[in-house]
Amino acid sequence: MPQPPLLILLAAPRGFCAGVVRAIEVVERALEVYGAPVYVRHEIVHNRFVVDSLRARGAIFIDELEEAPQGKSPVIFSAHGVPKSVVEDAANRNLIAIDATCPLVTKVHREAAIHHKRGRQVVLIGHAGHPEVEGTLGQLPDGAVLLVETVEDVARIAPADPAMLAWASQTTLSVDDTREIVAALETRFPAIAGPHKDDICYATTNRQDAVKAIAPRVDAILVVGSPNSSNSVRLTEVATRAGCPVSRLVLRAQDIDWSLFENIQTLGITAGASAPEVLVEEIIEAFAARREVKVELVTTAVENMHFPLPRELRVQA
């Protein structure tokens, strides 16, 4: 029996961003320089496949620094950034601290510090409990940052001085949601200062734009990524809002609920910024085993960003 045809619209850009590539390279290079094991505080990026691959090579993922042997043990801070207290704790424990924080997250930290120095309270748009948010909150003293997650939160915050405010955001949010929250902040606090350039990173924006381009053209969209990956979850939300009837997040092919895709004629596929391309290829192959697949690449931007490794690893290279 001939297999029914399926047109796959493959979003570009998708998958690894420059910050994720850098973070993974930090762990790989640290293993070369120091040998196994190297310790990584929290997941280096939010993708279980990546984490398991690095664990197999000698990386040990820990929740707190106390789990690393005190002394000259290399400990890597994840791409999401860490509070200042963690950096200080690493120094006190005489650990070899290697910072894999994405430079675009570091940019948010620096801007928040500048606003604080100028006497402004910072309103941070982000998801409570996310490691990136915890890292940004931890850059300044208690009370210096107010966290808002929704437009409704804007009406509830009580700043010390409404005339001395600035806003910043998590780098992996929905562009549209963030725009609405910023508008609410500017309506309530007309004097609020913003970043020189939007805090949502280029990769998050580009991947959301690509999904918006394919969502109206397909019967369903698969987003390759982990459920704890903020930017991946946002892609499923963006797809739904852009008109796609079925949008699902999967880590890899074995997680696909095939009953949702039996009768579709067009499928969109993208990947969050921490999802490796090998998992995208695995999913396309899984569909090709069931359907006569034709793949069409839909490109909405070309990325050539690159971030160098931390200085201590470049010196050793």
C-alpha positions as CSV (number, residue, x, y, z in Angstrom):
1,M,0.0,0.0,0.0
2,P,1.4,3.5,-0.9
3,Q,1.9,5.7,2.1
4,P,-0.2,8.9,2.4
5,P,1.7,12.1,1.6
6,L,2.8,14.5,4.3
7,L,4.3,17.9,3.7
8,I,6.6,19.0,6.6
9,L,7.3,22.7,6.9
10,L,10.6,23.0,8.7
11,A,11.1,26.3,10.5
12,A,14.4,28.2,10.3
13,P,15.9,29.3,12.5
14,R,15.3,26.5,15.0
15,G,17.3,24.7,17.7
16,F,20.5,25.7,19.3
17,C,21.2,29.4,19.8
18,A,24.7,30.9,20.3
19,G,24.3,31.0,24.1
20,V,23.4,27.3,24.2
21,V,26.3,26.3,21.9
22,R,28.7,28.3,24.1
23,A,27.3,26.7,27.3
24,I,27.7,23.2,26.0
25,E,31.2,24.0,24.7
26,V,32.1,25.3,28.1
27,V,31.3,21.9,29.7
28,E,33.1,20.0,26.9
29,R,36.2,22.2,27.1
30,A,36.3,22.0,30.9
31,L,36.3,18.2,30.7
32,E,39.3,18.5,28.3
33,V,41.2,20.9,30.5
34,Y,40.4,19.6,34.0
35,G,39.4,16.0,33.3
36,A,36.3,14.3,34.7
37,P,34.5,15.0,36.8
38,V,33.5,18.6,36.4
39,Y,30.5,19.8,38.3
40,V,27.6,21.8,36.8
41,R,25.2,23.7,39.0
42,H,21.7,22.9,37.6
43,E,21.1,21.8,34.1
44,I,23.6,23.6,31.8
45,V,20.7,24.1,29.4
46,H,17.1,22.9,29.7
47,N,17.3,19.8,27.6
48,R,17.5,16.3,29.1
49,F,19.1,14.8,26.0
50,V,21.9,17.3,26.2
51,V,22.3,16.9,29.9
52,D,22.4,13.1,29.7
53,S,25.0,13.3,26.9
54,L,27.3,15.5,29.0
55,R,26.7,13.3,32.0
56,A,28.0,10.3,30.0
57,R,31.2,12.2,29.3
58,G,31.9,13.0,33.0
59,A,29.8,16.0,33.9
60,I,28.1,15.8,37.3
61,F,25.0,17.9,37.7
62,I,24.3,19.3,41.2
63,D,21.6,21.4,42.7
64,E,23.8,23.2,45.2
65,L,27.6,23.9,45.5
66,E,27.8,21.9,48.7
67,E,27.5,18.8,46.5
68,A,30.9,19.5,44.9
69,P,34.0,18.6,46.9
70,Q,35.5,21.7,48.6
71,G,38.8,22.7,47.1
72,K,39.9,23.0,43.5
73,S,36.9,21.4,41.9
74,P,35.7,23.0,38.6
75,V,32.1,24.1,39.0
76,I,30.2,25.5,36.0
77,F,27.3,27.9,36.3
78,S,24.5,27.2,33.8
79,A,23.6,29.4,30.8
80,H,20.7,30.8,32.8
81,G,22.9,32.7,35.2
82,V,23.2,32.6,39.0
83,P,22.7,35.0,41.9
84,K,25.7,36.8,43.2
85,S,25.5,34.8,46.4
86,V,26.4,31.6,44.4
87,V,29.5,33.3,43.0
88,E,30.5,34.3,46.5
89,D,29.8,30.9,47.9
90,A,32.0,29.3,45.2
91,A,34.9,31.7,46.1
92,N,34.5,30.9,49.8
93,R,34.6,27.1,49.0
94,N,37.8,27.6,46.9
95,L,36.1,26.1,43.9
96,I,37.2,26.8,40.3
97,A,34.1,28.7,39.1
98,I,33.5,28.8,35.4
99,D,30.6,31.0,34.2
100,A,28.6,29.7,31.3
101,T,25.9,32.4,31.6
102,C,24.6,33.5,28.3
103,P,26.1,36.9,27.5
104,L,22.6,38.2,26.7
105,V,21.5,37.2,30.2
106,T,24.6,38.9,31.6
107,K,23.5,42.0,29.7
108,V,20.2,42.0,31.7
109,H,22.2,41.7,34.9
110,R,24.4,44.6,34.1
111,E,21.5,46.8,33.1
112,A,19.7,46.0,36.3
113,A,22.8,46.9,38.3
114,I,23.1,50.2,36.4
115,H,19.4,51.1,37.1
116,H,19.9,50.2,40.8
117,K,23.0,52.4,41.0
118,R,21.0,55.3,39.6
119,G,18.3,54.9,42.3
120,R,15.7,53.1,40.2
121,Q,13.7,50.1,41.4
122,V,13.6,47.4,38.7
123,V,10.4,45.7,37.5
124,L,11.4,42.3,36.1
125,I,9.1,40.6,33.7
126,G,9.5,36.9,34.0
127,H,8.3,33.5,35.4
128,A,8.7,33.0,39.1
129,G,11.1,30.2,40.0
130,H,12.8,30.0,36.6
131,P,16.6,29.8,37.0
132,E,17.2,32.9,34.8
133,V,14.7,34.9,36.9
134,E,16.3,33.7,40.2
135,G,19.7,34.7,38.8
136,T,18.6,38.2,37.9
137,L,16.7,38.7,41.2
138,G,19.9,37.7,42.9
139,Q,22.0,40.4,41.4
140,L,20.5,43.1,43.6
141,P,19.5,43.5,47.3
142,D,16.1,42.3,48.5
143,G,13.3,44.7,47.5
144,A,15.3,46.2,44.6
145,V,13.5,44.1,42.0
146,L,9.7,43.6,41.7
147,L,8.7,40.6,39.7
148,V,5.6,40.6,37.4
149,E,4.4,37.7,35.3
150,T,1.2,39.1,33.8
151,V,-0.6,42.3,32.9
152,E,-2.7,41.8,36.0
153,D,0.4,41.8,38.2
154,V,1.3,45.3,36.9
155,A,-1.8,46.7,38.7
156,R,-0.8,45.1,42.0
157,I,2.8,46.1,42.4
158,A,3.6,48.9,44.9
159,P,7.0,50.5,44.0
160,A,8.8,52.7,46.5
161,D,8.8,55.6,44.0
162,P,6.7,55.3,40.9
163,A,8.9,58.0,39.2
164,M,12.0,56.0,39.7
165,L,11.4,52.7,37.9
166,A,13.0,50.7,35.1
167,W,11.9,47.4,33.5
168,A,13.8,44.4,32.4
169,S,12.7,41.0,31.2
170,Q,13.6,37.3,31.1
171,T,15.2,36.6,27.7
172,T,13.0,33.7,26.7
173,L,9.5,35.1,27.0
174,S,6.7,35.4,24.5
175,V,7.4,38.6,22.5
176,D,3.7,39.4,22.3
177,D,3.0,38.8,26.0
178,T,5.9,40.9,27.0
179,R,4.9,43.7,24.7
180,E,1.5,43.8,26.5
181,I,3.0,43.8,29.9
182,V,5.4,46.6,28.9
183,A,2.5,48.6,27.6
184,A,0.7,48.2,30.9
185,L,3.8,49.3,32.8
186,E,4.2,52.4,30.6
187,T,0.5,53.3,31.0
188,R,0.7,53.1,34.8
189,F,4.2,54.4,35.2
190,P,4.9,56.9,32.3
191,A,8.4,57.7,33.6
192,I,9.5,54.0,33.6
193,A,12.8,53.5,31.8
194,G,13.5,50.5,29.5
195,P,16.5,48.7,28.1
196,H,18.4,50.2,25.3
197,K,17.6,47.1,23.3
198,D,14.9,44.6,24.1
199,D,15.9,41.9,26.7
200,I,14.2,39.1,24.8
201,C,17.1,37.5,23.0
202,Y,17.4,37.4,19.2
203,A,17.0,33.6,19.1
204,T,13.8,33.6,21.0
205,T,12.4,36.3,18.7
206,N,13.5,34.6,15.6
207,R,12.1,31.2,16.5
208,Q,8.8,32.8,17.4
209,D,8.7,34.7,14.1
210,A,9.4,31.4,12.2
211,V,6.5,29.6,14.0
212,K,4.2,32.5,13.2
213,A,5.1,32.1,9.5
214,I,4.3,28.4,9.3
215,A,1.4,28.1,11.8
216,P,-1.4,29.3,9.4
217,R,-0.2,26.9,6.8
218,V,-0.2,23.6,8.7
219,D,-2.6,21.2,10.4
220,A,-0.3,20.7,13.4
221,I,3.0,21.8,14.8
222,L,5.6,19.8,16.8
223,V,8.0,21.8,18.9
224,V,11.1,19.8,19.8
225,G,12.2,20.7,23.4
226,S,12.0,19.9,27.1
227,P,8.9,20.9,29.2
228,N,11.2,22.9,31.5
229,S,12.5,25.0,28.6
230,S,10.8,28.4,28.7
231,N,11.5,29.3,25.1
232,S,10.2,25.9,23.9
233,V,7.0,26.1,25.8
234,R,6.5,29.6,24.4
235,L,6.8,28.3,20.9
236,T,3.8,26.0,21.4
237,E,1.8,29.0,22.7
238,V,2.8,31.1,19.8
239,A,1.8,28.4,17.3
240,T,-1.7,28.2,18.9
241,R,-2.2,31.9,18.8
242,A,-1.0,32.1,15.2
243,G,-3.8,29.7,14.2
244,C,-2.4,26.2,14.3
245,P,-5.1,23.8,15.5
246,V,-2.7,21.3,17.2
247,S,0.5,22.3,18.8
248,R,2.5,19.9,20.9
249,L,5.9,19.9,22.7
250,V,7.9,16.7,22.6
251,L,11.4,15.9,23.7
252,R,12.0,13.2,21.0
253,A,10.2,10.9,18.6
254,Q,9.2,8.3,21.2
255,D,7.1,11.0,23.0
256,I,4.8,11.6,20.0
257,D,1.1,10.9,20.4
258,W,0.6,9.5,16.9
259,S,-3.2,9.6,17.2
260,L,-3.0,13.4,16.9
261,F,-1.2,13.2,13.5
262,E,-3.0,10.3,11.7
263,N,-5.1,12.5,9.4
264,I,-3.0,15.6,8.9
265,Q,-1.7,16.7,5.5
266,T,0.8,19.4,6.6
267,L,3.0,19.4,9.7
268,G,5.2,22.2,11.0
269,I,8.3,21.3,13.0
270,T,10.6,23.6,15.0
271,A,12.9,23.3,18.0
272,G,13.6,25.3,21.1
273,A,16.9,27.0,21.5
274,S,18.3,24.2,23.7
275,A,17.1,21.3,21.5
276,P,19.8,19.6,19.3
277,E,19.2,19.1,15.6
278,V,19.7,15.3,15.9
279,L,16.3,15.2,17.7
280,V,14.6,17.1,14.9
281,E,16.1,14.6,12.4
282,E,14.9,11.7,14.5
283,I,11.3,13.0,14.4
284,I,11.3,13.6,10.7
285,E,12.6,10.0,10.2
286,A,9.8,8.7,12.4
287,F,7.2,10.4,10.2
288,A,9.0,9.2,7.1
289,A,8.5,5.6,8.3
290,R,4.7,6.2,8.3
291,R,4.1,8.7,5.5
292,E,5.5,9.8,2.2
293,V,7.3,12.8,3.5
294,K,8.3,16.0,1.6
295,V,10.2,18.6,3.6
296,E,10.1,22.3,2.8
297,L,12.4,24.7,4.6
298,V,10.7,28.0,5.7
299,T,13.4,30.5,6.5
300,T,12.5,33.8,8.2
301,A,16.0,34.9,9.4
302,V,19.6,33.9,9.1
303,E,21.6,33.7,12.3
304,N,25.4,34.1,12.6
305,M,25.9,35.0,16.2
306,H,28.8,33.6,18.1
307,F,29.9,34.0,21.7
308,P,33.5,33.2,22.7
309,L,34.3,30.9,25.6
310,P,35.1,32.3,29.1
311,R,38.6,33.7,29.2
312,E,40.0,30.9,31.5
313,L,39.0,28.3,29.0
314,R,40.3,30.3,26.0
315,V,43.7,30.6,27.6
316,Q,43.9,26.8,28.1
317,A,42.7,26.1,24.5
